[in-house]
Amino acid sequence: MSSPNSLSPISRFVTGHNKSDGSSVFQTDVDCNPPVRQFPGGMEIFDCYMTKGFPVDVAADDDIRTYEHLVQNPPGIVVDNGSAARVVDLPPAYVSPMHRSLSLNYNFVIEGEVEVLLDSGETRILKRGDGLVQRAVKHAWRNTSETDWARITAVVLPVQGFVESSSEGEEQSS
């Protein structure tokens, strides 16, 4: 059992437009506390915003309705033909399972220190402010601290054209 999350609470603000004069405003119909999903081992993922389609349709707040739908029906790591902006909190000494996300991820460490492990055996230590561009790779995350939580941000986009070689030598494409 991991220790309670000691990091600052997450707030997320969504902007929009005043319907009467077009000026920029903060949306009052979107809760500033993004929903959080709890995972085995204590990892927490905050779904700060998710969209579908490119370019994103912001007319009549369609993107907000899409986000609300995705919160009620959470996707996996990737939103098909969409994007996801997330904050991921890792408890002390946490190590994720090795996994492949068929996505392009822009990850940034904002608290603590994490190690990214690749299936090739290569590793990198990422400290606060460091970024990782993750291109459909098999990887795991490890919080290097035995006592402190770590936090990363992740912007997740779907990929195409990736071909994965299976252990039997067959190819699988995304």
C-alpha positions in Angstrom: 0.0 0.0 0.0 1.4 3.4 -1.0 1.5 6.5 1.2 -1.3 9.1 0.6 -0.6 11.5 -2.3 1.4 14.4 -0.8 1.5 16.5 -4.1 -0.5 19.7 -4.5 -4.1 19.1 -5.7 -4.6 19.5 -9.4 -6.7 22.4 -10.8 -7.5 22.8 -14.5 -9.2 25.8 -16.1 -10.9 25.8 -19.4 -11.4 29.0 -21.4 -14.1 30.0 -23.9 -15.9 33.0 -25.3 -18.6 35.3 -24.0 -21.5 34.6 -26.3 -22.7 38.2 -26.2 -19.5 40.0 -27.2 -16.9 37.3 -28.1 -14.5 38.2 -25.3 -12.4 35.5 -23.7 -13.7 34.0 -20.5 -13.2 31.1 -18.1 -15.8 28.4 -18.6 -18.0 28.1 -15.5 -19.7 24.9 -16.6 -16.5 22.8 -16.4 -15.3 21.8 -12.9 -11.8 23.1 -12.2 -11.1 19.7 -10.5 -10.4 17.2 -13.2 -11.5 13.6 -12.6 -8.9 11.2 -11.3 -8.6 7.5 -12.0 -6.9 5.3 -9.4 -4.8 2.3 -10.6 -3.2 -0.7 -8.9 -0.1 0.2 -7.0 -1.4 3.7 -6.2 -0.8 5.5 -9.6 -3.3 8.3 -10.2 -4.2 9.7 -13.6 -6.0 13.1 -13.9 -7.9 13.5 -17.2 -7.5 17.2 -17.6 -9.0 17.4 -21.1 -9.7 15.1 -24.0 -10.9 15.8 -27.5 -11.9 13.9 -30.7 -11.2 15.0 -34.3 -8.7 17.2 -35.9 -8.9 20.1 -36.0 -10.8 20.3 -32.7 -14.4 21.7 -33.1 -14.9 24.4 -30.5 -18.1 25.7 -32.1 -21.0 25.8 -29.7 -18.8 24.2 -27.1 -18.8 20.8 -28.9 -15.4 20.0 -27.5 -16.7 20.4 -24.0 -19.5 18.0 -24.6 -17.0 15.5 -26.1 -14.8 15.8 -23.0 -17.8 15.2 -20.7 -18.7 12.1 -22.7 -15.1 10.8 -22.6 -15.0 11.4 -18.8 -18.1 9.2 -18.5 -16.7 6.6 -20.9 -13.0 6.7 -20.3 -10.8 5.6 -23.2 -7.6 3.6 -22.8 -4.3 5.5 -23.1 -5.2 6.8 -26.6 -8.3 8.7 -27.6 -9.1 7.4 -31.2 -8.6 10.3 -33.6 -8.3 12.7 -30.6 -6.0 14.0 -27.9 -5.7 13.7 -24.2 -4.0 16.0 -21.7 -3.2 14.3 -18.4 -1.3 14.6 -15.2 0.1 11.3 -13.8 1.1 10.9 -10.1 3.4 8.1 -9.2 3.7 7.0 -5.6 7.1 6.4 -4.0 9.1 3.5 -5.5 6.2 2.8 -8.0 7.1 0.9 -11.2 4.5 0.6 -13.9 4.1 -2.6 -15.9 6.1 -2.6 -19.2 3.6 -1.6 -21.9 3.3 -0.1 -25.4 1.0 2.8 -26.1 0.3 3.3 -29.7 0.6 7.0 -29.4 2.9 10.0 -29.6 3.3 11.3 -26.1 4.8 14.6 -24.9 5.8 13.9 -21.3 7.3 16.4 -18.8 8.3 15.8 -15.2 6.9 18.6 -13.0 7.6 17.0 -9.6 10.2 14.6 -8.4 12.4 12.3 -10.5 11.4 9.3 -12.7 13.2 6.7 -14.7 11.8 5.6 -18.1 12.8 2.0 -19.0 12.6 0.7 -22.5 12.2 -2.9 -23.6 15.7 -2.7 -25.1 17.1 -2.3 -21.6 18.0 1.4 -22.1 17.0 3.8 -19.4 17.0 7.5 -18.7 16.5 9.5 -15.5 14.2 12.5 -15.9 14.2 15.3 -13.4 11.9 18.2 -12.9 11.6 20.1 -16.2 12.9 17.3 -18.3 10.8 16.1 -21.3 10.4 12.8 -23.1 8.9 12.5 -26.6 7.6 8.9 -26.6 6.9 7.5 -30.1 4.8 4.2 -29.8 7.5 2.5 -27.7 7.3 -0.3 -25.2 8.2 1.3 -21.8 7.8 1.4 -18.1 7.9 4.3 -15.6 9.7 4.2 -12.2 9.5 6.7 -9.4 13.2 6.8 -8.2 12.3 8.1 -4.8 11.5 5.7 -1.9 9.7 8.5 0.0 8.3 11.2 -2.3 5.6 11.2 -5.0 6.5 12.2 -8.6 4.3 13.9 -11.2 4.5 14.0 -14.9 2.3 15.6 -17.6 1.3 13.7 -20.7 -0.2 15.0 -23.9 -1.2 11.9 -25.9 -1.9 11.8 -29.7 -2.7 8.8 -31.8 -0.2 7.5 -34.3 -0.4 5.7 -37.7 2.1 3.7 -39.7 3.7 1.9 -36.8 4.5 -1.7 -37.4 5.3 -3.9 -34.4 7.3 -7.1 -34.8 6.0 -9.9 -32.6 8.2 -12.4 -31.0 7.3 -14.9 -33.7 8.6 -12.6 -36.4 5.1 -11.6 -37.6 4.3 -8.0 -38.1 1.4 -6.2 -36.6 0.4 -2.6 -37.5 -1.5 -0.1 -35.5 
